[in-house]
């Protein structure tokens, strides 16, 4: 088996960081789409929606 406790903790931390980043990236797409859809539905120019 091998490996120290520190190596296991580092691997666990790395997996959690990767999961957090991939989850954030996955949520950014629908959030951006919703913001643009609501902005255009409200009759705002695209540059106002992009600046917000």
C-alpha positions as CSV (number, residue, x, y, z in Angstrom):
1,X,0.0,0.0,0.0
2,X,2.5,2.6,1.1
3,X,2.0,6.3,1.3
4,X,2.0,8.5,4.3
5,X,-0.8,10.2,6.1
6,X,0.3,13.6,4.7
7,X,0.1,12.2,1.1
8,X,-3.4,11.0,1.8
9,X,-4.4,14.3,3.2
10,X,-2.9,16.2,0.2
11,X,-4.7,13.9,-2.3
12,X,-8.0,14.4,-0.4
13,X,-7.5,18.2,-0.4
14,X,-6.7,18.2,-4.1
15,X,-9.9,16.2,-4.9
16,X,-12.0,18.5,-2.9
17,X,-10.5,21.6,-4.6
18,X,-11.1,20.0,-8.0
19,X,-14.7,19.2,-7.1
20,X,-15.3,22.8,-5.9
21,X,-13.8,24.3,-9.0
22,X,-15.7,22.0,-11.4
23,X,-19.0,22.7,-9.5
24,X,-18.4,26.4,-9.7
25,X,-17.7,26.2,-13.4
26,X,-20.8,24.1,-14.0
27,X,-23.0,26.6,-12.1
28,X,-21.6,29.6,-13.8
29,X,-23.1,28.7,-17.2
30,X,-26.8,28.5,-16.1
31,X,-26.3,31.5,-13.8
32,X,-25.0,33.6,-16.7
33,X,-27.8,32.3,-19.0
34,X,-30.4,33.2,-16.5
35,X,-29.0,36.7,-15.9
36,X,-28.9,37.4,-19.7
37,X,-32.4,36.0,-20.1
38,X,-33.8,38.1,-17.3
39,X,-32.0,41.2,-18.6
40,X,-33.2,40.9,-22.1
41,X,-36.7,40.1,-21.0
42,X,-36.7,43.3,-18.9
43,X,-35.8,45.2,-22.1
44,X,-32.3,46.2,-20.9
45,X,-29.6,46.7,-23.5
46,X,-27.0,43.9,-23.7
47,X,-24.2,46.1,-22.4
48,X,-26.2,46.9,-19.2
49,X,-26.7,43.2,-18.6
50,X,-23.0,42.4,-19.3
51,X,-21.9,45.2,-16.9
52,X,-24.1,44.0,-14.1
